[in-house]
Amino acid sequence: MRISVLPVHLLIGTLFLILASCASSDGNISYDGQELAVPDTTELVQVGDLRINNLDELEVTVFGVKDLSGLYQVDSSGNVDLPLIGPIQAKGFTSFEIAEIIEARYEQNHLQSADVTVKLKQINVNQVTVEGSVNKPGLYPIQGKTTLVQAVALSGGLSENANAKRVVIFRQINNQRHAAGFNLKDIRNGKAKDPEIYGNDIIVVDGGNARSAYLDAVRSMPLLTALFLAL
């Protein structure tokens, strides 16, 4: 069986056409600064005990060893970098669980008997994902009112091959994934409104680096996934 593969730029263009036909709440998506409704929630859902997430701040106390105690932030990969033992995966664990892990790591090579407590000092529930053709794609915390232009700036701005006229925001509204397109160039020139960004939004900028970001985004939209697999 012969399988044909579309060039990346055609694939991205096709995905944008798919978005144009079915991604938004009214069945049509354009890049003229349309409005997206407020999301269902901007807070990360926690089940059971409160679990550590990316960008949370932890207060680690190693009793009797002041130099090892302090405030440490979980990075965007879910790791916390501690003195002597380096990065440890913290995301997904409770404070009690990560304290036990830290104790075990210190006792392996550095302390005969470690006594560690961990407290969640700051929980970052408002986070936005910026992907595609930006300089530093990833997960970023937002505080207070944040706009699309500001969110893109958090990711280091647009990369050289970015298409500023084609930026999509994915958002969960009424238990469904919605999408709206925006022309960042028009927004910067004052020709279009700069939309507000909420926690858990996903922003994807078109361009040469957008392929994998679009694949991740459309997987949660069944019709888009089916059409993509048919390409």
Rosetta silent file (secondary structure, phi, psi, omega in degrees, C-alpha in Angstrom):
SEQUENCE: MRISVLPVHLLIGTLFLILASCASSDGNISYDGQELAVPDTTELVQVGDLRINNLDELEVTVFGVKDLSGLYQVDSSGNVDLPLIGPIQAKGFTSFEIAEIIEARYEQNHLQSADVTVKLKQINVNQVTVEGSVNKPGLYPIQGKTTLVQAVALSGGLSENANAKRVVIFRQINNQRHAAGFNLKDIRNGKAKDPEIYGNDIIVVDGGNARSAYLDAVRSMPLLTALFLAL
SCORE:     score description
SCORE:     0.000 S_00000001
   1 L     0.000  130.424 -179.092    0.000    0.000    0.000 S_00000001
   2 L   -92.942  130.595  179.477    1.397    3.367   -0.980 S_00000001
   3 L  -116.063  125.266  177.758    1.092    6.192    1.525 S_00000001
   4 L   -94.973  142.755 -178.326    1.546    9.776    0.429 S_00000001
   5 L  -117.791  127.753  178.354    2.868   12.342    2.897 S_00000001
   6 L   -75.585  142.294  171.712    2.000   16.005    2.712 S_00000001
   7 L   -57.748  152.794 -175.380    4.830   18.536    3.099 S_00000001
   8 H   -56.596  -43.706 -176.143    4.837   20.164    6.535 S_00000001
   9 H   -66.544  -32.243  176.821    3.739   23.579    5.270 S_00000001
  10 H   -73.417  -35.349  178.289    0.804   22.022    3.419 S_00000001
  11 H   -62.883  -46.151  179.375   -0.100   19.953    6.460 S_00000001
  12 H   -63.058  -42.204  178.280   -0.207   23.019    8.692 S_00000001
  13 H   -61.532  -39.453  178.731   -2.238   24.881    6.107 S_00000001
  14 H   -64.227  -42.002  178.839   -4.652   21.965    5.897 S_00000001
  15 H   -62.194  -38.743  177.461   -5.054   21.901    9.667 S_00000001
  16 H   -64.976  -37.195  177.074   -5.858   25.606    9.634 S_00000001
  17 H   -65.836  -38.072  176.569   -8.493   24.970    6.963 S_00000001
  18 H   -61.990  -45.628  177.536   -9.937   22.200    9.133 S_00000001
  19 H   -58.570  -39.505 -177.853  -10.043   24.602   12.068 S_00000001
  20 H   -63.027  -26.820 -175.344  -11.743   27.130    9.846 S_00000001
  21 H   -93.537  -22.002 -170.894  -14.549   24.706    9.095 S_00000001
  22 H  -149.219    1.947 -170.468  -15.324   23.161   12.460 S_00000001
  23 L   -85.211  -29.628 -173.661  -13.321   24.304   15.475 S_00000001
  24 L   -89.626  171.086 -174.839  -15.282   27.238   16.830 S_00000001
  25 L   -65.795  -26.166 -178.160  -18.625   27.269   18.565 S_00000001
  26 L  -103.215   12.144  175.946  -20.467   28.593   15.505 S_00000001
  27 L    82.460    6.914 -178.816  -18.773   26.238   13.030 S_00000001
  28 L  -145.216  138.512  178.526  -16.527   28.902   11.523 S_00000001
  29 L  -128.382  132.768  176.427  -13.170   30.334   12.479 S_00000001
  30 L  -130.059 -176.408 -177.949  -11.545   33.443   11.057 S_00000001
  31 L  -120.397   41.634 -175.970   -8.650   35.647   12.101 S_00000001
  32 L  -108.786   23.220  175.810  -10.552   38.881   12.592 S_00000001
  33 L    77.985   36.068  179.389  -10.418   39.025   16.389 S_00000001
  34 L   -65.789  161.050 -177.232  -13.594   37.115   17.175 S_00000001
  35 L   -88.002  143.056  170.173  -14.638   36.675   20.792 S_00000001
  36 L  -112.567  135.913  179.599  -14.138   33.492   22.822 S_00000001
  37 L   -65.777  162.711  176.702  -16.405   32.913   25.800 S_00000001
  38 L   -65.524  139.649 -177.719  -14.988   32.692   29.318 S_00000001
  39 L   -68.882  167.072  178.639  -13.765   29.130   30.057 S_00000001
  40 L   -57.621  -45.214  179.230  -15.482   26.692   32.398 S_00000001
  41 L  -156.626  150.271  176.049  -12.731   27.196   34.995 S_00000001
  42 L  -105.080    3.894 -177.157   -9.264   28.685   35.166 S_00000001
  43 L  -102.176  144.429  174.911   -8.195   26.498   38.066 S_00000001
  44 L   -70.455  133.600 -178.542   -6.396   23.190   37.859 S_00000001
  45 L   -78.700  127.681  178.997   -8.630   20.410   39.108 S_00000001
  46 L  -110.853  132.102  179.537   -7.215   18.649   42.149 S_00000001
  47 L  -113.957  128.217 -179.733   -8.430   15.174   43.122 S_00000001
  48 L    70.345 -141.631  179.105   -7.879   13.906   46.647 S_00000001
  49 L   -62.898  146.261  178.970   -4.820   15.319   48.408 S_00000001
  50 L   -62.886  126.676 -176.370   -3.375   18.476   46.895 S_00000001
  51 L  -112.435  148.362 -176.498   -0.644   17.448   44.476 S_00000001
  52 L   -69.124  141.127  178.961    2.356   19.404   43.302 S_00000001
  53 L  -130.192  172.254  177.698    2.200   20.906   39.843 S_00000001
  54 L   -54.483  138.319  173.272    4.498   22.797   37.493 S_00000001
  55 L    72.978    5.424  171.947    5.654   26.198   38.789 S_00000001
  56 L   -68.399  155.624  176.985    4.451   25.606   42.365 S_00000001
  57 E  -108.308  128.733 -176.961    6.730   26.934   45.103 S_00000001
  58 E  -112.283  138.410  171.047    7.869   24.491   47.790 S_00000001
  59 E  -100.675  109.875 -177.762    9.257   25.197   51.238 S_00000001
  60 E  -104.132  125.204  178.184   11.726   22.402   51.964 S_00000001
  61 E  -119.307  119.223  173.935   13.046   22.021   55.509 S_00000001
  62 E  -105.955  105.200 -172.556   15.878   19.607   56.273 S_00000001
  63 L   -61.650  129.682  178.951   16.036   19.591   60.061 S_00000001
  64 L    86.313   -5.210 -179.532   19.473   20.332   61.438 S_00000001
  65 L  -132.304   86.368 -174.781   20.887   21.341   58.034 S_00000001
  66 H   -61.845  -35.997 -176.512   20.036   24.979   57.382 S_00000001
  67 H   -66.026  -19.073 -179.602   22.020   25.179   54.132 S_00000001
  68 H   -96.343   -6.312 -178.079   19.765   22.559   52.531 S_00000001
  69 L   -95.490  151.816  177.950   16.515   24.239   53.563 S_00000001
  70 E   158.969 -172.353  178.375   14.736   26.968   51.620 S_00000001
  71 E   -97.122  132.724 -178.033   12.152   27.889   49.001 S_00000001
  72 E  -136.515  138.069 -179.466   12.355   26.092   45.664 S_00000001
  73 E  -100.348  136.210  173.810   10.198   26.419   42.561 S_00000001
  74 L   -72.588  131.467 -176.840    9.053   23.479   40.490 S_00000001
  75 L   -81.846 -178.901 -175.241   10.103   24.093   36.889 S_00000001
  76 L   -69.505  -11.032  176.556    7.973   23.768   33.739 S_00000001
  77 L   -96.451   -2.476  179.323    8.998   20.102   33.431 S_00000001
  78 L    91.743    9.557 -179.276    7.765   19.262   36.933 S_00000001
  79 E  -101.487  151.883  172.281   11.219   19.014   38.530 S_00000001
  80 E  -121.355  130.234 -175.384   12.579   20.759   41.612 S_00000001
  81 E   -97.012  115.407 -175.138   16.346   21.349   41.801 S_00000001
  82 E  -113.952  152.380  179.919   17.723   20.818   45.315 S_00000001
  83 L   -58.598  140.335  176.206   21.231   21.300   46.769 S_00000001
  84 L    73.615  -39.407 -174.210   23.572   18.291   46.508 S_00000001
  85 L  -104.358   -8.707  174.631   20.984   15.952   44.974 S_00000001
  86 E    74.145 -157.707 -174.575   19.968   17.987   41.919 S_00000001
  87 E   -72.270  138.528  176.661   16.627   17.785   40.087 S_00000001
  88 E  -130.391  136.793  176.180   13.848   15.552   41.412 S_00000001
  89 E   -67.855  117.794 -177.529   10.496   14.920   39.755 S_00000001
  90 L  -110.577  -27.509 -177.164    7.966   16.622   42.043 S_00000001
  91 L   -58.830  133.069  176.723    4.891   16.987   39.852 S_00000001
  92 L    95.369  -13.913  179.563    2.069   14.652   40.805 S_00000001
  93 L   -95.615  154.618  170.129    3.274   13.945   44.342 S_00000001
  94 L   -80.617  169.532  178.180    1.792   15.239   47.595 S_00000001
  95 H   -59.923  -40.546 -179.998    3.977   17.214   50.003 S_00000001
  96 H   -65.088  -43.009 -178.029    4.323   14.141   52.224 S_00000001
  97 H   -65.428  -43.860 -178.538    5.298   11.884   49.310 S_00000001
  98 H   -69.770  -30.470  176.613    7.955   14.235   47.920 S_00000001
  99 H   -62.663  -41.070  178.585    9.386   14.721   51.437 S_00000001
 100 H   -65.411  -38.636  178.982    9.946   10.956   51.684 S_00000001
 101 H   -65.098  -43.343  179.699   11.611   10.915   48.264 S_00000001
 102 H   -64.174  -42.238  177.326   13.921   13.787   49.237 S_00000001
 103 H   -56.574  -46.869 -178.199   14.819   12.052   52.513 S_00000001
 104 H   -62.913  -39.333 -179.661   15.772    8.887   50.639 S_00000001
 105 H   -66.598  -41.815  178.984   17.928   10.801   48.154 S_00000001
 106 H   -67.436  -35.439 -177.950   19.828   12.648   50.892 S_00000001
 107 H   -74.273  -17.771  179.600   20.358    9.434   52.863 S_00000001
 108 H   -63.874  -42.901 -172.635   21.863    7.686   49.824 S_00000001
 109 H  -135.996  -14.409 -167.295   25.068    9.718   49.821 S_00000001
 110 L  -120.403  -39.029 -176.280   24.938   12.776   52.056 S_00000001
 111 L  -124.661  140.744 -179.781   23.077   12.372   55.361 S_00000001
 112 L   -70.869  -40.397  178.941   22.966    9.434   57.728 S_00000001
 113 L  -146.157  104.142 -176.954   19.403   10.152   58.808 S_00000001
 114 L   -93.325  138.838  176.034   17.462   12.872   57.005 S_00000001
 115 L  -124.430  106.620 -170.916   14.310   14.439   58.422 S_00000001
 116 E  -121.986  137.655  169.457   12.537   16.464   55.723 S_00000001
 117 E  -123.809  147.628  179.357    9.243   18.331   55.568 S_00000001
 118 E  -130.960  131.525  176.228    7.774   19.970   52.471 S_00000001
 119 E  -123.083  140.772  173.658    5.050   22.610   52.358 S_00000001
 120 E   -80.239  108.616 -177.001    3.278   24.042   49.333 S_00000001
 121 E   -88.048  -38.142 -178.423    3.901   27.780   49.738 S_00000001
 122 E  -142.029  124.363 -178.989    2.512   29.048   46.452 S_00000001
 123 L  -107.152  120.746  179.781    0.198   27.206   44.083 S_00000001
 124 L   -94.005   97.465 -178.514    0.089   28.448   40.512 S_00000001
 125 L   -89.105  -21.025 -179.826   -3.376   27.536   39.269 S_00000001
 126 L   -99.108  105.259 -178.960   -3.385   29.950   36.342 S_00000001
 127 E  -134.445  145.933 -179.756   -1.115   28.622   33.631 S_00000001
 128 E  -127.963  142.685  177.741   -1.177   28.996   29.869 S_00000001
 129 E  -100.128  127.671  177.477    0.472   26.871   27.189 S_00000001
 130 E  -119.166  118.796 -174.677    2.162   28.696   24.294 S_00000001
 131 E  -131.470  177.823  178.485    3.245   26.468   21.407 S_00000001
 132 E    90.205 -140.203 -172.821    4.139   26.574   17.733 S_00000001
 133 L   -88.869   67.949  172.807    6.415   29.183   16.192 S_00000001
 134 E  -124.913  162.706 -174.492    7.573   31.011   19.321 S_00000001
 135 L   -71.994  -33.589 -178.515   11.097   31.259   20.706 S_00000001
 136 L  -135.804   75.367  179.478   10.443   29.457   23.994 S_00000001
 137 L   -62.743  146.553  179.025    7.353   27.232   23.783 S_00000001
 138 E   161.936 -166.264 -178.939    6.098   25.903   27.084 S_00000001
 139 E  -101.914  128.917 -175.368    3.841   26.349   30.097 S_00000001
 140 E  -130.082  139.105  176.089    3.769   29.804   31.710 S_00000001
 141 E   -76.852  145.296  175.152    2.083   31.177   34.849 S_00000001
 142 L  -127.126  142.629 -179.868   -0.180   34.187   34.452 S_00000001
 143 L  -128.926  133.103 -178.577   -1.292   36.569   37.175 S_00000001
 144 L    69.176 -164.258 -179.211   -4.114   39.050   36.907 S_00000001
 145 L   -71.809  127.333 -179.124   -5.488   40.082   33.543 S_00000001
 146 E  -130.309  135.685 -179.329   -3.293   38.807   30.703 S_00000001
 147 E  -103.459  171.869  179.591   -3.786   39.384   26.979 S_00000001
 148 H   -59.588  -45.385  179.950   -2.730   37.371   23.938 S_00000001
 149 H   -60.187  -41.845 -179.964    0.154   39.736   23.147 S_00000001
 150 H   -67.099  -38.936  179.871    1.424   39.470   26.724 S_00000001
 151 H   -65.659  -40.959  177.585    1.161   35.667   26.715 S_00000001
 152 H   -64.621  -36.966  178.364    3.162   35.417   23.483 S_00000001
 153 H   -62.963  -34.401  178.392    5.773   37.733   25.013 S_00000001
 154 H   -60.325  -30.145 -178.059    6.148   35.312   27.945 S_00000001
 155 L   -89.299   15.094  178.488    7.294   32.673   25.460 S_00000001
 156 L    87.179    7.104  178.804   10.072   34.890   24.127 S_00000001
 157 L    83.723  178.951 -177.622    8.041   36.308   21.255 S_00000001
 158 E   -73.053  144.377  174.790    7.524   35.010   17.734 S_00000001
 159 L   -79.092  173.299 -175.030   10.227   32.995   16.008 S_00000001
 160 L   -62.353  -33.298 -176.329   11.621   34.027   12.623 S_00000001
 161 L   -96.950   14.729 -178.420    9.314   31.730   10.663 S_00000001
 162 E   -73.080  148.104  173.611    6.151   32.623   12.594 S_00000001
 163 E  -106.191   97.615 -175.021    3.009   33.751   10.808 S_00000001
 164 E   -65.086  -15.812 -178.431    1.689   36.531   13.040 S_00000001
 165 E   -83.313   -7.664 -175.694   -1.551   36.645   11.069 S_00000001
 166 E  -133.105   92.345  178.700   -2.560   33.134   12.139 S_00000001
 167 E  -126.550  131.437 -176.989   -2.709   32.510   15.886 S_00000001
 168 E  -116.540  136.194  172.499   -5.229   30.133   17.458 S_00000001
 169 E  -108.242  124.366  174.119   -6.479   30.016   21.048 S_00000001
 170 E  -100.536  136.728 -175.822   -7.925   26.687   22.233 S_00000001
 171 E  -148.742  143.728  177.343  -10.244   26.876   25.249 S_00000001
 172 E   -87.031  115.325 -179.258  -12.559   24.581   27.218 S_00000001
 173 E  -132.711  125.453 -179.312  -16.101   26.029   27.173 S_00000001
 174 L    53.309   43.338  177.444  -19.213   24.141   28.324 S_00000001
 175 L    63.961   20.615  176.549  -17.184   20.922   28.513 S_00000001
 176 E  -132.194  146.958  177.877  -16.152   21.220   24.860 S_00000001
 177 E   -81.791  123.284  178.099  -12.904   22.333   23.243 S_00000001
 178 E  -115.423  160.593  178.728  -13.378   25.537   21.229 S_00000001
 179 E  -141.984  146.878  175.794  -10.942   27.475   19.069 S_00000001
 180 E  -141.752  142.554 -178.059  -10.722   31.008   17.729 S_00000001
 181 E  -101.359  147.988 -178.095   -8.207   32.578   15.369 S_00000001
 182 E  -138.742  147.392  176.960   -6.526   35.952   15.762 S_00000001
 183 L   -99.528  101.494 -175.359   -4.333   38.192   13.635 S_00000001
 184 H   -65.559  -30.462  179.038   -1.521   39.238   15.962 S_00000001
 185 H   -64.750  -43.829  178.141   -0.258   41.788   13.446 S_00000001
 186 H   -65.352  -37.651  179.214   -3.600   43.612   13.438 S_00000001
 187 H   -62.660  -44.857 -179.315   -3.714   43.508   17.240 S_00000001
 188 H   -66.140  -29.444 -179.896   -0.275   45.099   17.502 S_00000001
 189 L   -88.256    3.924  178.659   -1.265   47.788   15.010 S_00000001
 190 L    78.223   11.958 -178.862   -4.391   48.637   16.982 S_00000001
 191 L   -89.551  -12.942 -179.682   -6.725   47.329   14.274 S_00000001
 192 L  -142.377  155.674 -179.162   -8.095   44.486   16.400 S_00000001
 193 L   -73.168  140.759  176.714   -8.810   43.882   20.076 S_00000001
 194 L   -85.610  107.487 -172.662   -6.188   42.089   22.152 S_00000001
 195 L   -70.912  151.389  177.324   -8.171   39.158   23.663 S_00000001
 196 E   -78.586  141.722  178.841   -7.881   38.173   27.305 S_00000001
 197 E  -105.563  141.141 -179.704   -6.142   34.884   28.092 S_00000001
 198 L  -119.564  161.401  177.344   -7.309   32.575   30.881 S_00000001
 199 L   -55.455  140.488 -179.975   -5.700   29.742   32.803 S_00000001
 200 L    78.881    0.510  172.832   -5.512   26.447   30.865 S_00000001
 201 L   -65.378  151.054  173.487   -5.751   28.189   27.465 S_00000001
 202 E  -119.226  123.311  179.967   -3.562   26.775   24.692 S_00000001
 203 E  -110.351  127.518  178.869   -2.072   29.265   22.221 S_00000001
 204 E  -125.176  124.906  179.750   -0.601   27.988   18.952 S_00000001
 205 E  -100.342  128.645 -179.365    1.251   30.268   16.522 S_00000001
 206 E   -66.325  153.740  179.136    1.357   29.191   12.877 S_00000001
 207 E   144.385 -173.171 -175.118    4.704   28.645   11.172 S_00000001
 208 L   -64.021  -22.900 -178.077    7.384   26.030   10.625 S_00000001
 209 L   -97.462    9.211 -171.296    7.454   24.971   14.294 S_00000001
 210 L   -89.230  -10.772 -170.442    3.701   24.574   14.652 S_00000001
 211 H   -56.741  -56.255 -176.570    3.230   21.019   13.371 S_00000001
 212 H   -65.820  -34.121  179.222    3.582   19.040   16.620 S_00000001
 213 H   -63.803  -40.633  178.828    1.693   21.681   18.596 S_00000001
 214 H   -67.579  -37.688  179.049   -1.285   21.396   16.263 S_00000001
 215 H   -61.396  -42.787  178.880   -1.241   17.623   16.460 S_00000001
 216 H   -63.835  -41.715 -176.296   -1.425   17.797   20.263 S_00000001
 217 H   -69.104  -41.940 -174.481   -4.211   20.367   20.175 S_00000001
 218 H   -78.111  -15.631  179.473   -6.406   18.639   17.627 S_00000001
 219 L   -61.278  -25.976  179.596   -6.187   15.226   19.321 S_00000001
 220 L   -87.165    1.611  179.516   -8.760   16.457   21.835 S_00000001
 221 L  -117.903   98.520 -169.426  -11.122   17.434   19.002 S_00000001
 222 H   -51.579  -43.473 -177.624  -12.476   14.148   17.521 S_00000001
 223 H   -64.805  -41.604  179.143  -13.522   15.521   14.137 S_00000001
 224 H   -64.317  -41.107 -179.974  -10.163   17.201   13.600 S_00000001
 225 H   -62.070  -43.977 -179.493   -8.323   14.029   14.585 S_00000001
 226 H   -62.320  -42.135  179.982  -10.338   11.939   12.160 S_00000001
 227 H   -67.469  -38.350  179.205   -9.687   14.355    9.323 S_00000001
 228 H   -64.000  -44.408 -179.042   -5.977   14.510   10.127 S_00000001
 229 H   -64.794  -22.446 -179.826   -5.641   10.733   10.138 S_00000001
 230 L   -81.470  -11.623 -177.396   -7.331   10.680    6.754 S_00000001
 231 L   -69.258    0.000    0.000   -4.657   12.921    5.200 S_00000001
